[in-house]
Amino acid sequence: MTSFHLSPAVATAFPDTLIALVTATGLRGHEPWPQTGAVLEELEQQVAAGTWHPADESDPRIEAWHTAYRSFGTNPRRIRPSVDALGRRLAKKGTLPRINPAVDSYNAVSVRQGLPAGAFDLDQVTGDVSIHHADGTESFTPLGEPGTVEHPKPGEIVYADAAGVLTRHWNHRDAHRTRVTEDSTRVAFILETLHAERDGHLLKLAADQLLDLLAPHATRTAGSYLTPARPRVTV
């Protein structure tokens, strides 16, 4: 069992935070996921036809994360929230990346709803996970760069477990150690908003959409929510 904990300082700084935790066990990442493929293709076709566009930095959902990044000293136009970077890629290239079915599923839901998403392989997580302000001593190895070690700046908001930092700049980039691959069988997916009152319905819709994509390829799925009023959830 792994507990996710929203620190008091982060809860105070962002009191309308709502984080969905979608978990899947017995995940089968090597089989075809046709529903996920269809969702990706539909999004790309809508962009090509001009009938839909991903949220950009003028959208309140993205703007909120830019404001949050600036509050802890990150330039969001240089180091972008994941959903912002993903939407820009789709708008520019007309396609979304194909990584593996589980990652493709949360990417599709993220860009469709304009909300950041990520995931951790729970079998690679050490102890519990905390969302807190970094103190500058923690270590982070970026996804795809196993030989690199970074140290988040003091005050930067991160996800971290007992062994190190799992995301930098809250949701800019995930760690290599806990990356989700086709072999991952026990995964926690994260969906986030800083404005639950305004966008909570979108977050819950996104969580339901992700559960629908995961359920045919998992033994069990579940969803729960972190809030300042309920700052600890065990999955």
Secondary structure, DSSP 8 states (H G I E B T S, - for coil): --EEEE-HHHHHHSTT-EEEEEEEES--TTS--HHHHHHHHHHHHHHHHTS-----TTSHHHHHHHHHHHHTT--TTTS--HHHHHHHHHHHHS------HHHHHHHHHHHHHT--EEEEEGGG--S-EEEEE--S---B-BTT-TT--B---TT-EEEEETTEEEEETTTTEEBSTT---TT--EEEEEEEES-HHHHHHHHHHHHHHHHHHHGGG-SEEEEEEE-SSS-EEE-
